[in-house]
Amino acid sequence: MSNFYRDAMNEPIDLGFTPTPITVADGEPPSPPPCSPGRPGAVAGRWLNPQQNSRLSRALPSGTWGVKWASDRSAGSGYGPVYLQQTRKRILLHDKNAWELFDAKGRHLADGQGLTEGSEVLLDADRGLFYFEPFLRGGFKGHRLSDGEEVFVTTIRGVGAFRRTFMATLPGRLLAVAGHYGMINPHGRTPEEAAMEVWSFGDPIRANGVKILLSDERKAVLSHHSTCFLVALGDAGFTIAVEDGVYRVDADLNFEAEFTGTFVPELLSLDEAGRIHLLVTEPDGLQYYWLLSAKGEQLVRLAVPEETHGSITVPPVVGYDHSVYLFTDTHVHAVGSKGRVEWTSDLGGPLGGAAISGDDRLLVAAGDSVSRFDIGGERETLVTLEGEELASAPILTEKGRLLVASRMRVFCMKAK
């Protein structure tokens, strides 16, 4: 029996198959050919896409970069990372406590306080909405991208607040939501409850006069006794990582594979081949980067270098050539296709965020500058924003403009 449940937490799910131990693959890992970006679309999610690999679909234009506009943030907390999302006409950002909405010219449209700390905010370009969990209210809200107005509120999971650490839209206008219980009592034991659900909010969405959603339907649910619950979504379905296990799950939350070992997962991303990129802590207490095949073979096991200057802080960033970038707050390690560190570089300041452009350039916001790194690790500064502390990954709009957020401002840069 597994440690997963449906509704009844005392009735474990029988997965119906034998777990596969994670074993080391023979020889060097294969080098898959470079892949191409998918169809350009919205930048959605904390790590820019549901695979959480920080890939963008648009190429970085050449030229000399300068600031086109800068807008003050009215709802910024002034600390912690900032996450930028973007569709053709709207820019959405959030930090640990607040969200804020701008139009494509930098005009402030709306903002809101009171997010559950650590929760995702998700842009849904198809429906013209964004979603989030309000702090300690046991609810879940949908707001319009056009003006930031509330459209509905509903209860996704029980009473109290869940930290929604993963959200993604699915075909058929469904929404996948995952996370763990967020009402942490500092004087008591941390609740060990995590959940993943697939919901329909209706098509069309219907709400009553006080915005209570009437058309919602839960399609599937998984629960797990754990505070460690990582999720990413690839073309073949979901990958879930919990302590000592990695699972393949389809869109209806039915299990397809279980890979087992002895580890605590910390960060997770996927590539287009369904390979699993993990940062884990092993029983020796050290941090390792693992690359698993879609069948659960361990292709790479790499101890995070001792000179790392801190722990890895973002999910493995995966280039279109399958180079992998591991970021601390001040440095980046580039891991080649053979699983070895090819180079390490100082970021030039505290990390704000990183992304891979559609032409396979590593873009980094750190300190007061946005830079790109070449294949050998040489850093070229694209633009410096004096006096700013950049706090988000740089992202690209459909017009090829760079967006980045600092603690208190949002910037749009244009190449000439």
C-alpha positions in Angstrom: 0.0 0.0 0.0 1.1 3.6 -0.6 1.1 6.7 1.6 -1.4 8.4 -0.7 -5.1 8.6 -0.1 -8.2 9.9 -1.9 -10.7 11.5 0.6 -10.4 9.1 3.5 -7.0 9.6 5.1 -7.3 6.1 6.7 -7.6 4.2 3.4 -4.3 4.1 1.5 -4.5 3.8 -2.3 -3.4 0.5 -3.7 -1.2 1.6 -6.6 -1.6 -1.8 -8.3 2.1 -2.2 -9.3 5.4 -2.8 -7.7 7.7 0.2 -6.9 10.8 0.6 -9.0 14.0 1.2 -6.9 16.0 4.2 -8.3 19.2 2.5 -9.6 22.3 4.0 -11.2 22.3 3.8 -15.0 25.2 2.1 -16.7 27.8 4.4 -18.4 27.6 8.1 -19.1 24.1 9.6 -19.5 23.0 9.9 -23.1 23.2 13.4 -24.7 19.7 14.2 -26.2 19.7 16.5 -29.1 18.9 20.2 -28.5 15.2 20.9 -28.6 13.2 23.9 -29.9 10.9 26.2 -28.0 7.2 25.5 -28.2 4.7 27.9 -29.5 5.1 31.4 -27.9 2.5 32.1 -25.3 1.9 33.6 -21.9 4.6 33.4 -19.1 2.6 31.7 -16.3 3.6 30.3 -13.0 6.3 31.0 -10.4 9.0 29.3 -12.5 7.7 30.5 -15.8 6.0 27.3 -17.0 4.4 24.2 -15.5 7.6 22.1 -16.0 9.3 24.6 -13.6 12.5 24.6 -15.7 12.5 28.4 -16.3 12.4 28.1 -20.1 10.9 31.0 -22.1 9.7 30.6 -25.6 10.8 33.9 -27.1 14.3 34.7 -28.4 16.4 37.5 -26.9 16.8 40.4 -29.5 20.2 41.7 -30.2 21.2 45.3 -29.7 21.9 47.8 -26.9 19.4 47.6 -24.1 17.8 50.6 -22.4 14.9 51.3 -20.1 11.6 51.9 -22.0 9.5 52.5 -18.8 9.6 52.0 -15.1 6.6 51.9 -12.8 6.5 52.0 -9.0 5.0 49.1 -7.1 2.3 50.2 -4.7 1.9 46.8 -3.0 5.5 45.7 -2.7 6.6 44.2 0.7 10.2 45.3 0.1 11.7 41.9 0.8 11.7 38.3 -0.5 11.6 37.2 -4.2 9.2 38.6 -6.7 7.5 36.5 -9.4 6.6 38.0 -12.8 4.0 36.6 -15.2 2.9 38.1 -18.5 0.4 37.8 -21.3 0.0 40.1 -24.3 -1.7 43.0 -22.5 -1.1 42.4 -18.8 1.8 42.0 -16.4 1.1 40.2 -13.1 3.5 40.0 -10.2 3.5 38.8 -6.6 5.8 38.5 -3.7 5.2 36.6 -0.4 2.3 38.8 0.7 0.8 40.9 -2.2 -0.1 40.8 -5.9 -0.1 43.6 -8.4 -1.4 44.1 -11.9 -0.1 46.4 -14.7 -0.9 46.9 -18.4 1.7 46.4 -21.1 2.7 50.1 -20.9 3.4 49.9 -17.2 0.2 51.6 -15.9 -0.8 50.3 -12.5 -4.3 48.7 -12.6 -4.9 47.0 -9.3 -3.2 45.3 -6.3 -4.1 43.2 -3.3 -2.6 42.2 0.0 -3.1 39.1 2.1 -1.7 36.1 0.2 -1.0 33.0 2.1 2.8 33.1 2.5 4.6 30.8 0.1 1.5 30.3 -2.2 1.5 30.4 -5.9 -0.4 33.0 -7.9 -1.3 31.8 -11.4 -2.1 33.7 -14.6 -4.8 31.9 -16.8 -4.6 33.7 -20.2 -7.2 31.5 -21.7 -9.9 32.6 -19.3 -8.5 36.1 -18.7 -8.2 35.3 -14.9 -5.6 34.9 -12.2 -6.0 32.7 -9.1 -4.6 32.8 -5.5 -5.2 31.7 -1.9 -6.1 34.5 0.5 -4.3 34.3 3.8 -5.9 32.1 6.5 -9.4 32.1 5.0 -9.7 28.6 3.7 -10.8 30.1 0.3 -9.5 30.3 -3.2 -10.1 33.3 -5.5 -10.3 34.2 -9.1 -9.8 37.7 -10.3 -10.0 39.3 -13.8 -6.8 40.1 -15.7 -8.5 43.1 -17.3 -8.9 45.1 -14.2 -8.1 43.0 -11.2 -11.7 42.7 -9.9 -12.8 39.6 -8.0 -14.8 37.2 -10.0 -15.4 34.4 -7.5 -14.3 32.8 -4.3 -14.6 29.1 -3.4 -13.2 26.6 -1.0 -10.7 24.2 -2.6 -9.6 22.2 0.4 -11.1 22.1 3.9 -10.9 24.8 6.5 -7.9 27.0 7.0 -5.1 27.8 4.6 -3.2 25.6 2.3 0.1 26.8 0.8 -0.6 26.4 -2.9 2.9 25.7 -4.0 1.9 24.5 -7.5 -0.9 25.5 -9.9 -1.3 24.8 -13.6 -4.1 25.0 -16.1 -5.1 21.8 -18.0 -6.9 21.1 -21.2 -10.7 21.4 -20.9 -10.4 24.5 -18.7 -9.4 22.5 -15.7 -7.1 23.7 -12.9 -4.6 21.5 -11.0 -3.8 22.8 -7.5 -1.3 21.2 -5.0 0.3 22.2 -1.8 0.4 21.6 2.0 -1.4 22.7 5.0 -0.3 26.3 5.9 -1.7 27.0 9.3 1.5 26.4 11.1 1.4 26.6 14.9 4.8 27.8 16.1 4.2 26.2 19.5 3.0 22.9 18.2 3.8 20.2 15.7 3.9 21.0 12.0 0.8 19.5 10.3 1.8 16.7 7.9 -0.9 17.0 5.3 -0.5 17.7 1.6 -3.0 17.5 -1.2 -3.4 17.7 -5.0 -6.7 18.3 -6.7 -8.1 18.9 -10.2 -11.0 21.3 -10.4 -13.4 22.6 -13.0 -14.8 26.0 -12.3 -17.4 25.7 -15.0 -17.7 26.9 -18.5 -19.1 29.5 -18.2 -18.2 30.3 -14.6 -21.2 31.0 -12.5 -21.2 32.9 -9.1 -23.9 34.4 -7.0 -24.3 38.0 -6.0 -21.6 37.9 -3.3 -19.2 36.1 -5.7 -19.5 32.6 -4.2 -18.7 30.2 -7.0 -21.7 28.0 -8.0 -20.3 26.1 -10.9 -17.2 24.4 -9.4 -16.7 20.6 -9.4 -13.8 18.7 -8.0 -12.7 16.1 -10.6 -9.9 14.3 -8.7 -8.0 14.4 -5.4 -4.8 12.9 -3.9 -3.8 13.4 -0.3 -0.5 12.5 1.4 0.8 12.6 5.0 3.8 14.9 4.4 5.1 18.4 4.5 7.4 17.6 1.5 5.3 17.6 -1.6 6.7 18.8 -5.0 4.8 18.8 -8.3 5.6 19.6 -11.9 3.6 19.1 -15.1 5.0 17.7 -18.3 3.5 16.6 -21.6 2.9 13.1 -20.2 1.3 14.1 -16.9 2.4 15.1 -13.4 5.5 14.2 -11.5 5.2 14.2 -7.7 8.2 14.0 -5.4 7.8 13.2 -1.7 10.2 11.9 0.9 11.8 8.7 -0.5 9.6 8.6 -3.6 9.0 10.0 -7.1 5.6 9.3 -8.8 4.3 9.6 -12.3 0.6 10.5 -12.3 -1.8 11.2 -15.2 -4.2 14.1 -15.6 -6.9 12.2 -13.6 -4.4 11.7 -10.8 -4.1 8.0 -11.4 -0.7 6.5 -10.6 1.5 5.2 -13.5 4.9 4.7 -11.9 6.7 4.8 -8.5 10.4 5.3 -8.1 11.9 4.8 -4.6 15.1 5.7 -2.8 16.3 7.3 0.4 16.2 11.1 0.0 14.3 14.3 0.8 13.4 16.2 -2.3 13.8 20.0 -2.2 13.4 21.3 -5.7 11.9 19.8 -8.9 11.8 20.5 -12.6 11.2 18.5 -15.8 12.5 18.7 -19.4 10.6 17.9 -22.7 11.8 14.3 -22.6 10.1 13.7 -19.3 13.4 13.5 -17.5 13.3 14.5 -13.8 15.6 17.1 -12.4 15.8 17.0 -8.6 17.7 18.8 -5.8 17.7 16.4 -2.9 19.2 15.9 0.6 20.7 12.5 1.1 21.1 10.7 4.5 24.7 12.2 4.8 23.0 15.7 5.1 24.5 17.0 1.9 22.7 18.4 -1.1 22.8 16.6 -4.5 21.5 17.2 -8.0 19.9 14.1 -9.5 18.8 13.5 -13.0 16.4 10.7 -13.4 15.2 9.2 -16.7 11.4 8.8 -17.4 11.9 5.2 -16.2 13.5 6.2 -12.9 17.1 5.4 -13.7 19.6 7.8 -12.1 21.5 9.3 -15.0 23.4 11.9 -12.9 24.2 12.2 -9.2 26.2 15.3 -8.5 27.1 16.6 -5.0 26.5 20.4 -5.0 30.1 21.8 -5.0 31.5 22.7 -1.6 32.4 26.2 -2.9 28.7 26.7 -3.7 28.4 29.7 -1.4 25.0 28.5 0.0 22.3 26.1 -0.9 20.6 25.9 -4.3 17.6 28.2 -4.2 15.6 27.6 -7.4 14.5 24.5 -9.3 17.2 23.3 -11.8 17.1 25.6 -14.8 17.3 23.5 -18.0 18.6 24.9 -21.3 17.3 23.9 -24.7 20.6 22.2 -25.2 20.0 20.3 -21.9 22.7 22.1 -20.0 21.5 22.5 -16.4 22.1 25.6 -14.2 22.1 25.4 -10.4 21.8 28.7 -8.6 22.7 29.8 -5.2 22.1 33.4 -4.0 25.4 34.5 -5.4 26.7 31.9 -7.9 25.7 29.7 -10.8 27.0 26.2 -11.6 26.6 25.0 -15.2 26.2 21.2 -15.4 27.0 19.7 -18.9 25.1 16.8 -20.5 27.6 14.3 -19.1 26.7 15.3 -15.5 29.8 17.3 -14.7 30.2 20.9 -13.6 31.5 22.8 -16.6 31.9 26.2 -15.0 31.0 28.2 -12.0 30.4 32.0 -12.1 29.9 34.8 -9.7 26.5 36.5 -10.4 27.8 39.9 -9.6 25.2 40.4 -6.9 22.4 38.7 -5.0 20.2 36.5 -7.3 16.9 38.0 -8.3 16.0 35.2 -10.8 17.0 33.4 -14.0 15.5 32.2 -17.3 16.4 30.5 -20.5 15.4 32.5 -23.6 14.0 30.9 -26.7 17.4 31.1 -28.4 19.0 29.2 -25.5 20.6 32.2 -23.7 20.9 32.1 -19.9 19.4 35.3 -18.6 20.1 36.4 -15.0 18.9 39.3 -12.9 21.3 39.8 -10.0 22.2 42.8 -7.9 21.3 45.8 -10.0 21.9 44.2 -13.4 20.4 41.9 -16.0 23.0 39.8 -17.7 23.4 36.9 -20.1 25.9 34.1 -19.9 27.6 32.5 -22.9 28.3 28.8 -23.2 31.6 29.2 -21.4 30.3 31.1 -18.5 31.3 34.6 -19.5 28.9 37.2 -18.2 27.7 40.1 -20.4 25.7 42.9 -18.7 22.7 43.9 -20.8 21.4 46.7 -18.6 22.3 48.2 -15.2 19.6 49.8 -13.0 21.6 51.8 -10.6 20.3 51.8 -7.0 17.9 48.9 -7.6 17.9 45.4 -6.0 16.4 43.1 -8.6 14.1 40.5 -7.2 12.6 38.6 -10.1 13.6 36.5 -13.1 13.8 38.5 -16.3 11.1 37.5 -18.8 10.5 38.4 -22.5 7.3 39.8 -24.0 5.9 39.0 -27.4 7.6 42.2 -28.7 10.9 41.1 -27.4 11.1 43.4 -24.5 12.6 42.4 -21.2 10.6 42.7 -18.0 12.1 42.6 -14.5 11.0 43.6 -11.1 13.0 45.1 -8.2 11.9 45.4 -4.6 9.9 48.5 -5.4 9.6 48.9 -9.2 8.8 47.1 -12.5 11.1 47.8 -15.5 10.6 47.3 -19.2 13.7 47.3 -21.4 14.0 47.5 -25.2 16.9 46.7 -27.5 17.9 49.2 -30.1 
